[in-house]
Amino acid sequence: MGFFSKIFGDEESQKSSILSDKKQMEFVQFTIQLMSAYLVASYLPISLAQKLKVKKKRTGKERYYLSICFLFGMHAAKFDELTKNQDERLPEFMQSIVHLFHLSVPEKMRKSIFKGIDFKPNKEGGFSKQNAEVCKWYLKKNIQPLPSDNFYKVKISGTHVVHSKVNKLSSKETKMYEKMGSYLTSKLNPPMVLSSIFEDKKTNFKF
């Protein structure tokens, strides 16, 4: 059967999970921790706006999908490698990242930032229906994004952030990311990147 012909199905790959690799698991945990810090930074302005009953155009669903796009941007290099090698473990790897992200978000933030999104795992405690839906959405958008929705801009921001944390970027690399539209700039404190993405009215994802 072709690559991804069984995507998100019940059949499992005969290869060991990508997360069985200690270094890969540590990197995933590192990116989840980064997301937690960035969500904390975005929580205050969102919760304050809700208390003041300020009408916000950005919905909980939009913030959720923007967050996953940003998080997956941190893993873009690994995703590209798995896709190039037609590795059937990619769907399971993506869903594992989302699952760990779901578990990391406190209940208070779920209700405030991601209102309307069901974070509950399935009955066995595994991947949720929401998990599969957002992964399918990402794969589809990655292949055919709309020019107006800033998908790649959000994705490249995640890549830029994680590279700046793991490696010391040269001025040439920094300029490259900025030219590609990264939200992370010299004027912005890194933890505020996700909040900046949420507040950008020009970003309008189609679901």
C-alpha positions as CSV (number, residue, x, y, z in Angstrom):
1,M,0.0,0.0,0.0
2,G,1.1,3.6,-0.7
3,F,2.6,6.0,1.8
4,F,0.0,7.3,4.3
5,S,-2.6,5.0,2.6
6,K,-3.4,3.7,6.1
7,I,-2.9,7.1,7.8
8,F,-4.4,7.3,11.3
9,G,-5.9,3.8,10.9
10,D,-5.8,1.0,13.4
11,E,-2.8,-0.8,11.9
12,E,0.6,-0.1,13.6
13,S,4.0,0.1,12.0
14,Q,6.3,-2.8,12.6
15,K,9.1,-0.4,13.4
16,S,9.7,0.8,16.9
17,S,8.2,4.1,18.0
18,I,10.2,7.2,17.2
19,L,9.8,8.3,20.8
20,S,11.7,5.1,22.0
21,D,14.8,7.1,21.0
22,K,15.8,8.9,24.2
23,K,17.2,12.0,22.5
24,Q,14.1,12.4,20.4
25,M,11.8,12.0,23.4
26,E,13.9,14.7,25.3
27,F,13.5,17.0,22.3
28,V,9.7,16.5,22.2
29,Q,9.6,17.2,26.0
30,F,11.7,20.3,25.5
31,T,9.3,21.7,22.8
32,I,6.3,21.0,25.1
33,Q,7.9,22.9,27.9
34,L,8.5,25.8,25.5
35,M,4.8,25.7,24.5
36,S,3.9,25.8,28.2
37,A,5.9,29.0,28.7
38,Y,4.5,30.6,25.7
39,L,0.9,29.7,26.7
40,V,1.5,31.3,30.1
41,A,2.6,34.5,28.4
42,S,-0.5,34.6,26.2
43,Y,-2.9,33.6,29.0
44,L,-2.9,36.9,30.9
45,P,-4.0,39.2,28.0
46,I,-6.6,36.6,26.9
47,S,-8.1,36.1,30.3
48,L,-8.1,39.8,31.0
49,A,-9.9,40.5,27.8
50,Q,-12.5,37.9,28.8
51,K,-13.0,39.4,32.2
52,L,-13.4,42.9,30.7
53,K,-15.8,41.4,28.1
54,V,-13.7,42.7,25.3
55,K,-14.9,41.1,22.0
56,K,-12.1,39.0,20.4
57,K,-12.3,37.8,16.8
58,R,-9.9,34.9,17.5
59,T,-11.8,31.8,18.6
60,G,-10.6,29.0,20.8
61,K,-10.5,26.7,17.8
62,E,-8.3,29.1,15.8
63,R,-5.9,29.5,18.7
64,Y,-5.7,25.7,19.1
65,Y,-4.9,25.1,15.4
66,L,-2.4,28.0,15.4
67,S,-0.7,26.5,18.4
68,I,-0.4,23.1,16.8
69,C,1.0,24.6,13.6
70,F,3.6,26.5,15.7
71,L,4.5,23.4,17.7
72,F,4.8,21.3,14.6
73,G,7.0,23.9,13.1
74,M,9.5,23.1,15.9
75,H,9.6,19.5,14.5
76,A,9.5,20.4,10.8
77,A,13.0,19.0,10.1
78,K,12.1,15.6,11.6
79,F,8.7,15.6,9.8
80,D,10.5,16.3,6.5
81,E,13.0,13.5,7.1
82,L,10.2,11.0,7.8
83,T,8.2,12.2,4.8
84,K,11.2,11.9,2.5
85,N,11.9,8.4,3.7
86,Q,8.1,7.5,3.4
87,D,8.2,6.4,7.0
88,E,4.8,5.1,8.1
89,R,5.6,6.1,11.7
90,L,5.1,9.8,11.0
91,P,1.3,9.8,11.9
92,E,1.9,8.1,15.2
93,F,4.8,10.5,16.0
94,M,2.6,13.5,15.2
95,Q,-0.2,12.2,17.3
96,S,2.1,11.5,20.2
97,I,3.3,15.1,20.2
98,V,-0.3,16.4,20.2
99,H,-1.2,13.9,23.0
100,L,1.7,15.2,25.2
101,F,0.7,18.8,24.4
102,H,-2.9,18.0,25.4
103,L,-1.7,16.6,28.7
104,S,0.5,19.6,29.4
105,V,-2.2,22.3,29.2
106,P,-3.9,23.1,32.6
107,E,-7.7,23.0,32.7
108,K,-7.9,26.7,33.3
109,M,-6.0,27.5,30.1
110,R,-8.0,25.0,28.1
111,K,-11.2,26.8,29.1
112,S,-9.8,30.3,28.5
113,I,-7.4,30.0,25.5
114,F,-8.9,27.0,23.8
115,K,-12.6,27.3,24.5
116,G,-14.6,24.6,22.7
117,I,-11.7,22.2,22.1
118,D,-12.1,18.7,23.6
119,F,-8.7,17.7,25.1
120,K,-10.0,14.4,26.6
121,P,-8.1,11.3,25.4
122,N,-10.1,8.3,24.2
123,K,-11.6,5.7,26.6
124,E,-8.3,3.8,26.8
125,G,-6.4,7.0,27.6
126,G,-4.9,7.3,24.1
127,F,-5.2,9.6,21.1
128,S,-8.4,11.6,20.9
129,K,-10.6,12.3,17.9
130,Q,-9.5,15.9,18.1
131,N,-5.9,14.7,17.9
132,A,-6.4,12.9,14.6
133,E,-8.4,15.8,13.1
134,V,-5.7,18.4,13.8
135,C,-2.9,16.1,12.4
136,K,-4.9,15.5,9.2
137,W,-5.5,19.2,8.9
138,Y,-1.8,20.0,9.3
139,L,-0.7,17.5,6.7
140,K,-3.3,18.8,4.2
141,K,-2.4,22.4,4.8
142,N,1.3,21.6,4.6
143,I,0.8,20.3,1.1
144,Q,-1.6,23.0,-0.1
145,P,-1.8,26.1,2.1
146,L,-3.9,29.1,1.2
147,P,-1.7,32.1,0.4
148,S,-3.8,34.4,2.7
149,D,-3.8,32.3,5.9
150,N,-0.1,32.6,6.9
151,F,0.3,28.8,7.5
152,Y,3.9,28.8,6.6
153,K,4.6,32.0,8.6
154,V,3.3,30.4,11.8
155,K,5.1,27.2,11.0
156,I,8.5,28.9,10.3
157,S,8.1,30.8,13.5
158,G,8.1,27.5,15.4
159,T,11.2,26.4,13.5
160,H,12.9,29.7,14.2
161,V,12.1,29.6,17.9
162,V,13.5,26.1,18.5
163,H,16.6,26.7,16.4
164,S,17.3,29.9,18.4
165,K,17.0,27.9,21.6
166,V,19.1,24.9,20.5
167,N,21.7,26.6,18.4
168,K,23.3,30.0,18.3
169,L,22.0,31.4,15.1
170,S,24.3,33.5,12.8
171,S,23.1,36.9,11.6
172,K,22.7,35.3,8.2
173,E,20.3,32.6,9.6
174,T,18.4,35.2,11.6
175,K,17.9,37.4,8.5
176,M,16.7,34.3,6.6
177,Y,14.0,33.5,9.1
178,E,12.9,37.1,9.3
179,K,12.7,37.2,5.5
180,M,10.5,34.1,5.6
181,G,8.1,36.0,7.8
182,S,8.9,34.7,11.3
183,Y,7.0,36.3,14.1
184,L,10.2,36.2,16.2
185,T,12.1,39.4,15.8
186,S,14.8,41.3,17.7
187,K,12.1,43.6,19.1
188,L,9.9,40.7,20.5
189,N,10.6,38.8,23.7
190,P,10.5,35.0,22.6
191,P,7.8,33.9,25.1
192,M,5.4,36.5,23.5
193,V,5.7,34.9,20.0
194,L,2.6,32.8,20.4
195,S,0.6,35.7,21.8
196,S,1.7,37.8,18.7
197,I,0.5,35.0,16.4
198,F,-2.9,34.9,18.2
199,E,-3.3,38.7,17.9
200,D,-2.3,39.0,14.2
201,K,-5.6,39.8,12.5
202,K,-4.1,39.0,9.1
203,T,-3.8,35.3,10.0
204,N,-7.1,33.7,9.0
205,F,-6.9,29.9,8.9
206,K,-9.6,28.1,7.0
207,F,-10.7,24.8,8.6
